[in-house]
Amino acid sequence: MKPRISLLTLGVDDVARARAFYEKMGFVASSASTGEVAFFPAGGVVLAVFGRAALAKDAGVPDAGSRDAEKPAFPALALAHNVRTDEEVPAVLAAAEAAGGSIVKPAERAFWGGVSGYFSDPDGHLWEVACNPSFPLDAEGRVMLP
């Protein structure tokens, strides 16, 4: 499997405010966007803004909500590697673990209809591995937004 970044998801306090900011910056929201999440094509990857607490819950990690250095909070960022089949999700998670990462959330059926799981790299950065039937991949493995 060729490594890639498919989505960059930023955990935000207010999705509507974040969406408005990025639209003011020139990003154009995809029709896949909802009140809970906004997706923006970003030159071969997708930038997403998603509620901070909801992103922490999806990854199965606590969101302390603190930005205090002595009590570090959930980083409010998850990189994503999208794959073509459900079966690839646990395979990528296993490869990450074999490379020195940690499984944070095993592959499971997601509320949005696909399969996803999370791992963290050795520095604790979160990665989601997902097969999302609503976001097909092109020949190069790039997410194709509706």
Contacts in CASP RR format, 6 or more apart in sequence:
PFRMAT RR
TARGET T0000
AUTHOR 0000-0000-0000
METHOD contacts of the structure
MODEL  1
MKPRISLLTLGVDDVARARAFYEKMGFVASSASTGEVAFFPAGGVVLAVF
GRAALAKDAGVPDAGSRDAEKPAFPALALAHNVRTDEEVPAVLAAAEAAG
GSIVKPAERAFWGGVSGYFSDPDGHLWEVACNPSFPLDAEGRVMLP
1 83 0 8 1.000
1 88 0 8 1.000
1 91 0 8 1.000
1 92 0 8 1.000
1 95 0 8 1.000
2 141 0 8 1.000
3 81 0 8 1.000
4 81 0 8 1.000
4 141 0 8 1.000
4 142 0 8 1.000
5 45 0 8 1.000
5 79 0 8 1.000
5 80 0 8 1.000
5 81 0 8 1.000
6 45 0 8 1.000
6 46 0 8 1.000
6 80 0 8 1.000
6 81 0 8 1.000
6 82 0 8 1.000
6 130 0 8 1.000
6 137 0 8 1.000
6 141 0 8 1.000
6 142 0 8 1.000
6 143 0 8 1.000
7 39 0 8 1.000
7 45 0 8 1.000
7 46 0 8 1.000
7 47 0 8 1.000
7 48 0 8 1.000
7 79 0 8 1.000
7 80 0 8 1.000
7 82 0 8 1.000
7 128 0 8 1.000
7 143 0 8 1.000
8 42 0 8 1.000
8 45 0 8 1.000
8 46 0 8 1.000
8 47 0 8 1.000
8 48 0 8 1.000
8 77 0 8 1.000
8 79 0 8 1.000
8 80 0 8 1.000
9 48 0 8 1.000
9 49 0 8 1.000
9 50 0 8 1.000
9 55 0 8 1.000
9 77 0 8 1.000
9 78 0 8 1.000
9 79 0 8 1.000
9 80 0 8 1.000
9 128 0 8 1.000
10 18 0 8 1.000
10 47 0 8 1.000
10 48 0 8 1.000
10 49 0 8 1.000
10 50 0 8 1.000
10 76 0 8 1.000
10 77 0 8 1.000
11 49 0 8 1.000
11 50 0 8 1.000
11 51 0 8 1.000
11 52 0 8 1.000
11 55 0 8 1.000
11 76 0 8 1.000
11 77 0 8 1.000
11 78 0 8 1.000
12 18 0 8 1.000
12 49 0 8 1.000
12 50 0 8 1.000
12 51 0 8 1.000
12 52 0 8 1.000
12 76 0 8 1.000
13 51 0 8 1.000
13 52 0 8 1.000
15 35 0 8 1.000
15 36 0 8 1.000
15 37 0 8 1.000
15 38 0 8 1.000
15 49 0 8 1.000
15 50 0 8 1.000
15 51 0 8 1.000
16 35 0 8 1.000
18 38 0 8 1.000
18 49 0 8 1.000
19 29 0 8 1.000
19 33 0 8 1.000
19 38 0 8 1.000
19 49 0 8 1.000
22 29 0 8 1.000
22 38 0 8 1.000
22 40 0 8 1.000
22 47 0 8 1.000
22 49 0 8 1.000
23 29 0 8 1.000
27 40 0 8 1.000
27 41 0 8 1.000
27 42 0 8 1.000
27 47 0 8 1.000
28 40 0 8 1.000
28 41 0 8 1.000
29 38 0 8 1.000
29 39 0 8 1.000
29 40 0 8 1.000
30 38 0 8 1.000
30 39 0 8 1.000
30 40 0 8 1.000
30 41 0 8 1.000
30 46 0 8 1.000
30 145 0 8 1.000
30 146 0 8 1.000
31 145 0 8 1.000
31 146 0 8 1.000
32 39 0 8 1.000
32 134 0 8 1.000
32 135 0 8 1.000
32 145 0 8 1.000
32 146 0 8 1.000
33 39 0 8 1.000
36 50 0 8 1.000
36 51 0 8 1.000
36 54 0 8 1.000
37 48 0 8 1.000
37 49 0 8 1.000
37 50 0 8 1.000
37 51 0 8 1.000
38 48 0 8 1.000
38 49 0 8 1.000
39 46 0 8 1.000
39 47 0 8 1.000
39 48 0 8 1.000
39 145 0 8 1.000
40 46 0 8 1.000
40 47 0 8 1.000
40 48 0 8 1.000
41 145 0 8 1.000
44 142 0 8 1.000
44 143 0 8 1.000
45 142 0 8 1.000
45 143 0 8 1.000
46 135 0 8 1.000
46 143 0 8 1.000
46 145 0 8 1.000
50 58 0 8 1.000
52 63 0 8 1.000
52 65 0 8 1.000
52 74 0 8 1.000
52 76 0 8 1.000
53 63 0 8 1.000
55 63 0 8 1.000
55 74 0 8 1.000
55 76 0 8 1.000
55 78 0 8 1.000
56 62 0 8 1.000
56 63 0 8 1.000
56 74 0 8 1.000
56 76 0 8 1.000
57 63 0 8 1.000
58 128 0 8 1.000
59 74 0 8 1.000
59 78 0 8 1.000
59 104 0 8 1.000
59 105 0 8 1.000
59 118 0 8 1.000
59 126 0 8 1.000
59 128 0 8 1.000
60 104 0 8 1.000
60 105 0 8 1.000
60 118 0 8 1.000
61 74 0 8 1.000
61 104 0 8 1.000
61 126 0 8 1.000
62 74 0 8 1.000
63 73 0 8 1.000
63 74 0 8 1.000
63 76 0 8 1.000
64 71 0 8 1.000
64 72 0 8 1.000
64 73 0 8 1.000
64 74 0 8 1.000
65 73 0 8 1.000
65 74 0 8 1.000
66 72 0 8 1.000
66 73 0 8 1.000
67 73 0 8 1.000
75 124 0 8 1.000
75 125 0 8 1.000
75 126 0 8 1.000
77 125 0 8 1.000
77 126 0 8 1.000
78 118 0 8 1.000
78 126 0 8 1.000
78 127 0 8 1.000
78 128 0 8 1.000
79 125 0 8 1.000
79 126 0 8 1.000
79 127 0 8 1.000
79 128 0 8 1.000
80 127 0 8 1.000
80 128 0 8 1.000
80 129 0 8 1.000
80 130 0 8 1.000
81 92 0 8 1.000
81 127 0 8 1.000
81 128 0 8 1.000
81 129 0 8 1.000
81 130 0 8 1.000
82 129 0 8 1.000
82 130 0 8 1.000
82 131 0 8 1.000
82 132 0 8 1.000
82 135 0 8 1.000
82 137 0 8 1.000
82 141 0 8 1.000
82 143 0 8 1.000
83 89 0 8 1.000
83 92 0 8 1.000
83 129 0 8 1.000
83 130 0 8 1.000
83 131 0 8 1.000
83 137 0 8 1.000
84 131 0 8 1.000
84 137 0 8 1.000
84 141 0 8 1.000
85 131 0 8 1.000
86 107 0 8 1.000
86 114 0 8 1.000
86 115 0 8 1.000
86 131 0 8 1.000
88 129 0 8 1.000
88 131 0 8 1.000
89 107 0 8 1.000
89 115 0 8 1.000
89 116 0 8 1.000
89 117 0 8 1.000
89 129 0 8 1.000
89 130 0 8 1.000
89 131 0 8 1.000
90 106 0 8 1.000
90 107 0 8 1.000
92 129 0 8 1.000
93 103 0 8 1.000
93 106 0 8 1.000
93 107 0 8 1.000
93 117 0 8 1.000
93 119 0 8 1.000
93 129 0 8 1.000
96 103 0 8 1.000
96 119 0 8 1.000
96 121 0 8 1.000
96 127 0 8 1.000
96 129 0 8 1.000
97 103 0 8 1.000
97 119 0 8 1.000
100 122 0 8 1.000
101 119 0 8 1.000
101 120 0 8 1.000
101 121 0 8 1.000
101 122 0 8 1.000
102 119 0 8 1.000
102 120 0 8 1.000
102 124 0 8 1.000
103 118 0 8 1.000
103 119 0 8 1.000
104 117 0 8 1.000
104 118 0 8 1.000
104 119 0 8 1.000
104 120 0 8 1.000
104 126 0 8 1.000
105 116 0 8 1.000
105 117 0 8 1.000
105 118 0 8 1.000
106 117 0 8 1.000
107 115 0 8 1.000
107 116 0 8 1.000
107 117 0 8 1.000
107 129 0 8 1.000
108 115 0 8 1.000
108 116 0 8 1.000
108 117 0 8 1.000
109 115 0 8 1.000
110 116 0 8 1.000
110 130 0 8 1.000
112 132 0 8 1.000
112 134 0 8 1.000
113 132 0 8 1.000
113 133 0 8 1.000
113 134 0 8 1.000
114 130 0 8 1.000
114 131 0 8 1.000
114 132 0 8 1.000
114 133 0 8 1.000
115 130 0 8 1.000
115 131 0 8 1.000
116 128 0 8 1.000
116 129 0 8 1.000
116 130 0 8 1.000
116 131 0 8 1.000
116 132 0 8 1.000
117 128 0 8 1.000
117 129 0 8 1.000
117 130 0 8 1.000
118 126 0 8 1.000
118 127 0 8 1.000
118 128 0 8 1.000
118 129 0 8 1.000
119 126 0 8 1.000
119 127 0 8 1.000
119 129 0 8 1.000
120 126 0 8 1.000
120 127 0 8 1.000
121 127 0 8 1.000
134 146 0 8 1.000
135 143 0 8 1.000
135 144 0 8 1.000
135 145 0 8 1.000
136 143 0 8 1.000
136 144 0 8 1.000
137 143 0 8 1.000
137 144 0 8 1.000
138 144 0 8 1.000
END
